[in-house]
């Protein structure tokens, strides 16, 4: 982490019927994402076709675009897995980390990937259905605790619901608060 105010981000991408995508970012200055200080979306006209095992080729360009010009983040949460299996086969989060988009990358997935037996299962709210957490640059138990303690009382943390809605175009971007 840096000596200045830490910055925690979460990103998501929604693929559009016209072959493009909408990428969204939310940023907080606390690891619980209790107060969002920045929100951003970008439209990408064209993205790569989906190819099994090469999802990052489709997802990484929109993520780069939504993060372009944003002050550096200390931690970034992606929708998916960092590593796809205990042997370290790279998932989206590993490619995000390798691209240098943040020094710490957490993957938070809503569904179990059969090979990801190493993912930490995190229960939140009253749900009996876990989130699956993986990490790069942070111990897995610390990452799981961070996700467990994120703001919101539902299975999916409030900030992750917000970035999902922004990526879907369901909510307009709110202006960042002035400091």
Protein Blocks (a to p, Z undefined) as FASTA:
>chain_A
ZZbdcddddddddddfkopacddddddfbfklmaccbdcddddfbacdddehilmmmmmm
mmmmmmgopacdfbdcdeddfbfbfnopacfklmmmmnopafbdcdddfbdcfklmmbcc
ddehjbfbdcddddehiafklmmmmmmmpgcjbfbdfklmmmmmmmnopaccdddddZZ
